[in-house]
Structure formats: C-alpha cells, structure tokens
Amino acid sequence: MTEPAPGSAEPVLRVADLHVRFGGRRGVAHVVRGISYDVHAGETLAIVGESGSGKSVSTLSLLGLVPQPPAQVSGEVRFGGRNLLDSSEREWRRVRGNDLAMIFQDPMTSLNPVLTVGRQLTEGPELHLGLSEADARARAVDFLGRVGIPSPERRMDAYPHQLSGGMRQRVMIAIGLACDPQVLIADEPTTALDVTIQAQIVELISHLQDELGTAVIWITHDLGVVAGVADRVLVMYAGQFVEEATVDDLYADPRHPYTHGLLGSLPVLGVDRPDQLVAIAGLPPDPTDLPSGCAFHPRCPYQLDERCADEIPPLRDIGQGHATRTFYEVPDAAEETAS
C-alpha cells in the first residue's frame, strides 16, 4: 500500500491485511489475500479486475455481509478509531446504511419485492437518524427527486417490479445515500444497464458525491467507466492488488502485465486498430488451487525466469503514489515502438 501524500488528512476508512477464506469440499478457497488500502473523504477509489478476482467479496467484508462460517475473515477494517471486524451483529447494524452504505449490483434482487419503494427508503432514516414517519417520508421523496426519478411522491408507493432497471438502480442509490454515509460502496452499479443509463448513473453518483462529500469505493470490471469517475485505481487479480496508481498514471503508464492487458483490450473510439487489441490468454486461477509464485505468471507474456513461478513479488512503490506487484516492468509505448 502506498503512503498518502504529505499533509493529507487521515483516511475515513483504512483496510489492513484483509483476508477472506471459504472452506469447502474441494479445499480452502483463499479469495482475498492480504489487501490493504485507505480511502479519504470525498475521494473515489476504483477497484478493478476480472470476475472472480475478489472485488465484491472484499467489499462485502467491510460491511460484515460475508457470513462466518463458512467464511473466515481476518485483518482490520478501521473506521472511527475501531476495527469493524470485531463488531457484534448489533454494532454492525448501527454502521450499515448509516456510516457505510452499499449500492448492490442487481437492484431487482437487492430490493425487497414485497415492500414499496417508500418503505425501503424510509427504514434507514427512521432507524439511524431517529426521524418520524412523516419526516422520513419527506426525506425519501427529496432523495428520489435528487436522483432524478420523476414524480417522486407517486413513486414512493410503487413496488420494484413496477420500475425500469435504470429507475431501480436510482432507488438503490437513494437508499445508499439516504443517511449521508461517510463511505459509499458502489458494486458495479452500471452492470446490465444500457450505455445511456450508465452515463446518467455515473454522473449522478459523482454529482451527489461532490454535494455530500462522500467517499466512494467503485467496484467494476469496466475500465472505460473508471476513467471518468476515479481518483485512484487498485487493480485486483486472484485476491491481491497487483497495481495501484492515480487514474491518470494508470492509463498513461501501466506497469503490471495484467493492467497492460486490461487496458490493451479496450477499443479506442474513432481509432481502427483490430490488430492491436490484446486478449489475455487463459482464465483466472481457481482460488482453491492457486499457482505458486506470482498468481498471474501462467497467463503472463513477459515471464522472466523461474522466479516468477517460485516467488510472490511484493507490492513495491515505484514513485508518486504508483505501486506494482511484479518482477517485470512493462515498457511504455515509446520503448515498444523503438524495439
């Protein structure tokens, strides 16, 4: 983990050496392997990687939403001067939706189908903010309007199945923000939405973040979205962070072969480059049977020697808040052209 810039404020959330393991018939699946990072107030931190890299499980652990057992969660999630992982279920309920909130991937399965939108919006303010039923309803109507839902008073009495996918996602955002959380976790909030609605959701969260000063952890596999929303990016592979950088540095100078491959697979608008798109060979590893050494080495086009298969490279700082976990540094575009 890179250190915050000199003079920067204390982080609102600090994750240290987080591990998540699941026991099963096939053995222990080590899906999150010692990740550490900080999130500061008003910052957008993006965590990116392929499906199965551990992104969602790691953030569900921050809210105590990974059941133990079958999971084993260890490490520290420090918020408000204490380790949340030591919390009782009663203490977790005070934190969830109040200090830390989450927008889940699929609003159709995350929203309760037998409760109205209004009831699901008013529950948090009544519980956490101590508002009366009338005041909680007024606050809910206000948030529905702020997230761009037309006729918010009428929508309060609607059920989730009566709304479109984009409107359900807006309801999820309103629920997440209803108690003014200090940290909002957005777990692929634009998945399965068309590109127009995606752009609206991204703009909406950014606008509300600026207005409320909320820190946002944005989970996605879509590097195109990341470019428009993030301040910093953490690239995750096989349960570990393999690269950390500001969003500008990551796109301009990716230093890990996996990051290089992810960015190389993106089409560039207006540029015809069918022969230049990069496909990363192979599949992510089975978490019950992780490869020795660098987890990416079986798929890596830049293997150096047996060290890649024998040693796990440390996450090393290469300057200006940029860190990478590799023995090999991908050359920049100018060097590749010259060679």
C-alpha positions in Angstrom: 0.0 0.0 0.0 1.4 3.4 -0.9 1.5 6.1 1.7 -0.8 9.1 1.5 0.6 12.3 0.3 2.4 14.5 2.9 -0.1 16.7 4.7 -3.1 14.7 3.6 -5.9 14.2 6.0 -6.4 11.0 7.9 -8.4 8.4 5.9 -12.0 7.9 6.7 -11.6 4.2 6.2 -8.4 2.1 6.4 -8.2 -1.6 5.4 -5.2 -3.5 6.5 -4.1 -7.1 5.6 -7.7 -8.3 4.8 -8.0 -12.0 4.1 -11.2 -13.9 3.3 -11.2 -17.7 3.0 -14.0 -20.1 2.3 -13.9 -23.8 3.3 -15.5 -26.4 1.1 -15.3 -29.9 -0.2 -12.6 -29.0 -2.7 -10.5 -27.3 0.0 -10.0 -23.8 1.2 -10.7 -21.0 -1.3 -8.4 -18.0 -0.4 -10.4 -15.4 -2.3 -8.9 -12.2 -0.7 -5.2 -12.4 0.1 -3.9 -9.6 2.4 -5.1 -6.5 0.7 -4.6 -3.0 2.3 -5.7 0.4 1.3 -7.0 3.8 2.6 -10.0 5.8 1.5 -10.2 9.6 2.1 -13.2 11.8 2.4 -14.5 12.9 -1.0 -12.3 10.5 -2.8 -13.3 8.0 -5.4 -11.3 4.8 -5.2 -11.9 2.3 -8.0 -11.2 -1.4 -7.6 -11.0 -3.2 -11.0 -10.4 -6.7 -12.2 -12.0 -9.7 -14.0 -14.9 -11.5 -12.5 -13.7 -13.8 -9.7 -10.8 -11.6 -8.7 -12.3 -11.0 -5.2 -13.6 -7.4 -5.7 -17.1 -7.9 -4.4 -16.2 -10.3 -1.6 -13.6 -7.9 -0.2 -16.1 -5.0 -0.1 -18.9 -7.1 1.4 -16.5 -8.0 4.2 -16.2 -4.3 5.0 -19.9 -4.3 6.0 -19.9 -7.7 7.7 -22.0 -9.2 5.0 -19.9 -12.3 4.4 -21.3 -15.0 6.7 -18.9 -16.6 9.1 -18.9 -19.6 8.7 -18.4 -20.7 6.0 -16.1 -17.7 5.5 -13.1 -16.8 7.7 -12.4 -13.1 7.6 -9.3 -11.6 9.2 -7.3 -8.4 9.2 -8.5 -4.9 10.1 -11.2 -2.6 8.8 -10.6 0.6 10.8 -13.4 3.2 10.9 -14.0 5.8 13.6 -11.0 4.6 15.6 -12.0 0.9 15.8 -11.7 -2.3 13.9 -15.2 -3.1 12.5 -14.3 -6.8 12.1 -14.5 -7.0 15.9 -18.2 -5.8 15.9 -21.1 -7.7 17.1 -24.2 -8.1 14.8 -25.9 -5.3 16.8 -23.0 -3.0 16.3 -22.9 -3.8 12.6 -26.5 -2.8 12.2 -25.6 0.7 13.6 -22.9 1.0 10.9 -24.6 -0.4 7.8 -26.6 2.1 5.8 -25.6 4.8 8.3 -21.8 5.3 8.2 -21.0 2.8 5.5 -23.6 2.1 2.7 -23.6 0.0 -0.4 -25.2 0.0 -3.8 -25.5 -3.6 -4.9 -25.0 -5.0 -8.4 -28.6 -6.1 -9.2 -31.4 -3.8 -7.8 -34.1 -6.3 -8.8 -32.7 -8.9 -6.4 -31.4 -6.4 -3.8 -34.7 -4.5 -3.4 -37.4 -6.3 -1.4 -40.2 -7.2 -3.9 -43.0 -7.1 -1.3 -42.2 -3.7 0.1 -42.9 -0.4 -1.6 -40.0 1.8 -2.6 -41.1 4.3 0.0 -40.9 1.8 2.9 -37.4 0.7 1.8 -36.3 4.3 1.6 -37.7 5.4 5.0 -36.4 2.5 7.0 -32.8 3.8 7.3 -33.6 7.4 8.2 -36.1 6.2 10.8 -33.6 3.7 12.4 -30.4 5.6 12.1 -31.4 9.3 12.1 -34.4 8.9 14.5 -36.8 10.6 12.1 -40.5 10.4 12.5 -42.5 8.6 9.8 -43.6 11.9 8.2 -40.1 13.4 8.3 -38.5 10.1 6.9 -41.0 10.1 4.1 -40.3 13.8 3.2 -36.6 13.0 3.2 -37.2 9.9 1.0 -39.2 12.0 -1.5 -36.4 14.6 -1.6 -33.8 11.9 -2.3 -35.9 10.3 -5.1 -36.1 13.7 -6.7 -32.3 14.3 -6.3 -31.5 11.0 -8.0 -33.6 12.0 -11.0 -36.8 10.0 -10.5 -39.9 11.9 -11.9 -43.0 12.3 -9.8 -41.1 11.1 -6.6 -44.2 11.4 -4.4 -46.1 8.9 -6.6 -43.1 6.6 -6.9 -43.0 6.1 -3.2 -46.0 3.8 -3.4 -44.6 1.8 -6.3 -43.1 -1.7 -6.0 -39.7 -2.5 -7.5 -41.2 -4.6 -10.4 -43.2 -1.5 -11.5 -40.0 0.4 -12.2 -37.5 0.1 -15.1 -33.9 -1.2 -14.5 -32.5 2.3 -14.5 -35.1 3.6 -12.1 -34.5 0.7 -9.7 -30.8 1.5 -9.7 -31.6 5.1 -8.9 -33.7 3.9 -6.0 -30.7 1.9 -4.8 -28.5 5.0 -4.9 -31.1 7.0 -3.0 -31.3 4.2 -0.3 -27.5 4.2 -0.1 -27.3 8.0 0.3 -30.4 8.5 2.5 -28.4 8.6 5.8 -25.5 10.7 4.5 -22.9 7.9 4.8 -19.2 8.7 5.1 -18.4 5.9 2.7 -20.5 4.6 -0.2 -19.5 1.3 -1.9 -20.8 1.1 -5.4 -20.6 -2.6 -6.6 -20.8 -2.5 -10.4 -23.8 -0.1 -10.2 -24.0 0.2 -14.0 -23.9 -3.6 -14.8 -26.7 -4.6 -17.3 -27.7 -1.0 -18.0 -27.5 0.4 -21.5 -24.8 2.9 -22.1 -27.1 6.0 -21.9 -28.3 5.0 -18.4 -24.8 4.1 -17.4 -23.6 7.6 -18.2 -26.5 9.0 -16.2 -25.8 6.9 -13.2 -22.1 7.7 -13.2 -22.9 11.5 -13.5 -25.5 11.2 -10.7 -23.2 9.5 -8.2 -20.4 12.0 -9.0 -22.7 14.9 -8.5 -24.1 13.6 -5.2 -20.6 12.8 -4.0 -19.5 16.4 -4.7 -22.6 17.7 -2.9 -22.3 15.5 0.2 -18.6 14.9 0.4 -18.9 11.2 0.5 -16.0 8.8 -0.1 -16.8 6.3 -2.8 -15.4 2.8 -3.4 -16.3 2.0 -7.0 -16.1 -1.8 -7.9 -16.1 -2.6 -11.6 -14.5 -4.5 -14.4 -15.2 -1.7 -16.8 -12.1 0.4 -17.3 -14.0 2.8 -19.5 -16.2 3.8 -16.6 -13.1 4.1 -14.3 -11.5 6.7 -16.5 -14.4 9.1 -15.9 -15.0 8.6 -12.1 -11.9 7.6 -10.2 -9.2 9.5 -8.5 -7.1 6.4 -7.7 -7.3 2.8 -9.0 -6.5 -0.5 -7.5 -6.1 -3.4 -9.9 -7.0 -6.7 -8.4 -6.1 -10.2 -9.5 -6.5 -13.6 -7.7 -7.3 -11.8 -4.4 -4.4 -9.4 -4.4 -3.7 -5.9 -5.6 -1.2 -6.0 -8.4 -1.1 -2.3 -9.2 -2.1 1.0 -7.5 -1.9 4.4 -9.1 -3.8 7.6 -9.8 -6.2 7.2 -12.6 -4.0 9.4 -14.9 -0.9 7.4 -14.2 -2.5 4.1 -14.6 -3.8 4.9 -18.1 -0.7 6.7 -19.2 1.9 4.3 -17.7 0.6 0.8 -16.7 3.4 -1.1 -15.1 2.0 -4.6 -14.4 1.4 -7.0 -17.3 -2.1 -7.7 -16.2 -3.0 -4.0 -16.2 -1.3 -3.6 -19.5 -3.5 -6.4 -20.9 -6.7 -5.0 -19.5 -6.0 -1.6 -21.0 -4.9 -3.1 -24.3 -8.3 -4.9 -24.6 -10.2 -1.6 -24.7 -11.3 -0.3 -28.1 -10.5 3.4 -28.7 -13.3 5.5 -30.1 -12.6 6.6 -33.6 -9.4 4.5 -34.0 -9.5 1.4 -36.2 -7.0 -1.0 -34.6 -8.3 -4.5 -34.9 -4.8 -6.0 -34.9 -3.8 -4.1 -31.8 -6.5 -5.3 -29.3 -4.9 -7.5 -26.7 -6.5 -10.7 -25.5 -5.2 -12.0 -22.1 -4.7 -15.8 -22.6 -6.1 -18.3 -20.2 -8.5 -17.9 -17.3 -8.2 -16.5 -13.7 -6.9 -19.2 -11.3 -9.1 -21.4 -9.1 -8.9 -19.9 -5.6 -8.7 -23.4 -4.2 -5.6 -24.2 -6.3 -3.7 -21.0 -6.7 -0.4 -21.2 -8.7 2.9 -20.8 -6.9 4.8 -17.6 -7.1 3.1 -14.7 -9.0 -0.5 -15.7 -9.5 -0.5 -14.1 -13.0 2.6 -15.9 -14.2 0.7 -18.8 -16.1 -1.0 -16.2 -18.3 1.8 -13.6 -18.4 3.5 -12.9 -21.8 6.5 -11.4 -20.0 7.7 -14.3 -17.7 11.4 -13.6 -16.8 12.6 -16.9 -15.3 11.8 -19.5 -12.6 11.5 -16.6 -10.1 8.1 -15.7 -11.4 6.8 -19.3 -10.7 8.6 -19.6 -7.3 8.3 -16.2 -5.6 5.4 -13.9 -4.8 6.5 -10.4 -5.9 6.0 -7.7 -3.2 3.8 -4.7 -3.9 6.6 -2.2 -4.4 6.4 1.6 -4.6 7.8 3.0 -7.9 7.1 6.6 -7.0 4.4 9.3 -6.9 1.8 7.0 -5.4 2.3 4.3 -8.0 3.0 0.7 -6.9 3.1 -2.6 -8.7 3.5 -6.3 -7.8 5.7 -7.7 -10.5 9.3 -8.6 -11.2 8.9 -7.3 -14.7 8.1 -3.7 -15.7 6.1 -3.4 -18.9 7.8 -1.0 -21.3 6.0 2.1 -22.3 4.6 2.6 -25.8 7.7 4.6 -27.0 10.1 1.8 -25.9 8.0 -0.9 -27.5 7.9 1.1 -30.8 11.6 1.6 -30.7 12.3 -2.1 -30.2 
